[in-house]
């Protein structure tokens, strides 16, 4: 049996190519399909099947593009409610790929239609030895239960799913649909690409919980916010097959300026330091120097709205376009050919933004020169924050400016844990007309304690 994991590094998504005797199947394909085609060609395989564990909420599936390229048959849960040609799967159904059997397991919880797949290599024996767990069991973690149904209902479904997994032998390998960094699990999700049932039985905290009520309480205790485009991505994945990637043309500065005047958003994917030095006024900094580009962009920019991309190089702009398309950005008008230098040479206006390091922030706070805007997540704020600072998670700025932000009377210093969210939030504020903004580009809130700034947990505020 040929087996290969393929990762989407930006989203933390894992997909799989399984082959035998010249046939192959792709499970949970990412948007960019070129890697599957190359792997199959290099190993003498024909992609004849595409299987989905569920209707994904965090990325647009590449199944339509694979069907157009290969003529493969799509297999999904019979309960998925999709609008494209497919073969329906129910618990226990088998898809044969040469001598390999892919057996469907009904594993609800993350979504009601969710399936996991057991791989049986009949050339070795009749017992399964790989579990493709999709978005149910992760390495060291369980899937979040709140993306399709009420969270407690989803958690009860996952409790039943975990009970099924406990019946599998320890030697069964676990290959999940996500690795650490994905929004489909919790903070304990490992960066490891795979595991085994025995390992999870011993070390996964959810495997150790045998009481349903305790399991539900643990899984629903600290759910992270849902990105606003999750439901939109589900609808895209349920709808007609998308068989081709849209063209993302190179644009001259004059064309970009016209698009911006007409209401398009410019997403600047360069390093934050480059953005600070010079950027197109009103642009949003979503740096590609850190994973999660598509997800961060979708938090603050409507994925259905017109978007133009600016990057450090034209090839990088096209790479970023793929990341945005993977999370449902459907109106990518193009990229600024030649980047910021082309904009400068065209004689168009440039803006810059002052930045602080942690030491400079501490000095400004002690002198009363700035108001601190903390754009970290709620659980980070609860663990430790600066008394008197303003807390607005960066993604909530999409819904408008809170009164305490819009009405501040001192410069706003925007900080997070490392500088990537702070520059995004600061750029959003600048784009909305708040000019006196600077962001903390190196270091974050936790580092302030080393420079004489008190930090408190929420229960002491």
Rosetta blueprint (number, residue, H / E / L):
1 X L
2 X E
3 X E
4 X E
5 X E
6 X E
7 X E
8 X E
9 X L
10 X L
11 X L
12 X L
13 X E
14 X E
15 X E
16 X E
17 X E
18 X E
19 X E
20 X E
21 X L
22 X L
23 X E
24 X E
25 X E
26 X E
27 X E
28 X L
29 X L
30 X L
31 X L
32 X L
33 X L
34 X H
35 X H
36 X H
37 X H
38 X H
39 X H
40 X H
41 X H
42 X H
43 X L
44 X L
45 X L
46 X E
47 X E
48 X E
49 X E
50 X E
51 X E
52 X L
53 X L
54 X L
55 X L
56 X L
57 X L
58 X L
59 X L
60 X L
61 X L
62 X L
63 X H
64 X H
65 X H
66 X H
67 X H
68 X H
69 X H
70 X H
71 X L
72 X L
73 X E
74 X E
75 X E
76 X E
77 X E
78 X L
79 X L
80 X L
81 X L
82 X L
83 X L
84 X L
85 X L
86 X L
87 X E
88 X E
89 X E
90 X L
91 X L
92 X L
93 X L
94 X E
95 X E
96 X E
97 X E
98 X L
99 X L
100 X E
101 X E
102 X E
103 X E
104 X E
105 X E
106 X E
107 X L
108 X L
109 X L
110 X L
111 X L
112 X L
113 X L
114 X L
115 X E
116 X E
117 X E
118 X E
119 X E
120 X E
121 X E
122 X L
123 X L
124 X L
125 X L
126 X L
127 X L
128 X L
129 X L
130 X E
131 X E
132 X E
133 X E
134 X E
135 X L
136 X L
137 X E
138 X E
139 X L
140 X L
141 X E
142 X E
143 X L
144 X L
145 X L
146 X L
147 X L
148 X L
149 X L
150 X L
151 X H
152 X H
153 X H
154 X H
155 X H
156 X H
157 X H
158 X H
159 X H
160 X H
161 X H
162 X H
163 X H
164 X H
165 X H
166 X H
167 X L
168 X L
169 X L
170 X L
171 X L
172 X L
173 X E
174 X E
175 X E
176 X E
177 X L
178 X E
179 X L
180 X L
181 X L
182 X L
183 X L
184 X L
185 X L
186 X L
187 X L
188 X L
189 X L
190 X L
191 X L
192 X L
193 X L
194 X L
195 X E
196 X E
197 X H
198 X H
199 X H
200 X H
201 X H
202 X H
203 X H
204 X L
205 X L
206 X L
207 X L
208 X L
209 X L
210 X L
211 X L
212 X H
213 X H
214 X H
215 X H
216 X H
217 X H
218 X H
219 X H
220 X H
221 X L
222 X L
223 X L
224 X L
225 X L
226 X L
227 X L
228 X L
229 X L
230 X H
231 X H
232 X H
233 X H
234 X H
235 X H
236 X H
237 X H
238 X H
239 X L
240 X L
241 X L
242 X L
243 X L
244 X L
245 X L
246 X L
247 X L
248 X L
249 X L
250 X E
251 X E
252 X L
253 X H
254 X H
255 X H
256 X H
257 X H
258 X H
259 X H
260 X H
261 X H
262 X L
263 X L
264 X L
265 X E
266 X E
267 X E
268 X E
269 X L
270 X L
271 X L
272 X H
273 X H
274 X H
275 X H
276 X H
277 X H
278 X L
279 X E
280 X L
281 X L
282 X L
283 X L
284 X E
285 X E
286 X L
287 X L
288 X L
289 X L
290 X L
291 X L
292 X L
293 X H
294 X H
295 X H
296 X H
297 X H
298 X H
299 X H
300 X H
301 X L
302 X L
303 X L
304 X L
305 X L
306 X L
307 X E
308 X E
309 X E
310 X E
311 X L
312 X L
313 X L
314 X H
315 X H
316 X H
317 X H
318 X H
319 X H
320 X H
321 X H
322 X H
323 X H
324 X H
325 X H
326 X H
327 X L
328 X L
329 X L
330 X L
331 X L
332 X E
333 X E
334 X E
335 X E
336 X E
337 X L
338 X L
339 X H
340 X H
341 X H
342 X H
343 X H
344 X H
345 X H
346 X L
347 X L
348 X L
349 X L
350 X L
351 X E
352 X L
353 X L
354 X L
355 X E
356 X E
357 X E
358 X H
359 X H
360 X H
361 X H
362 X H
363 X H
364 X H
365 X H
366 X H
367 X L
368 X L
369 X L
370 X E
371 X E
372 X E
373 X E
374 X E
375 X L
376 X L
377 X L
378 X H
379 X H
380 X H
381 X H
382 X H
383 X H
384 X L
385 X E
386 X L
387 X L
388 X L
389 X L
390 X E
391 X E
392 X L
393 X L
394 X H
395 X H
396 X H
397 X H
398 X H
399 X H
400 X L
401 X L
402 X L
403 X H
404 X H
405 X H
406 X H
407 X L
408 X L
409 X L
410 X L
411 X E
412 X E
413 X E
414 X E
415 X E
416 X L
417 X L
418 X L
419 X L
420 X H
421 X H
422 X H
423 X H
424 X H
425 X H
426 X H
427 X H
428 X H
429 X H
430 X H
431 X H
432 X L
433 X L
434 X L
435 X L
436 X L
437 X E
438 X E
439 X E
440 X E
441 X E
442 X E
443 X L
444 X L
445 X H
446 X H
447 X H
448 X H
449 X H
450 X H
451 X H
452 X L
453 X L
454 X L
455 X L
456 X E
457 X L
458 X H
459 X H
460 X H
461 X L
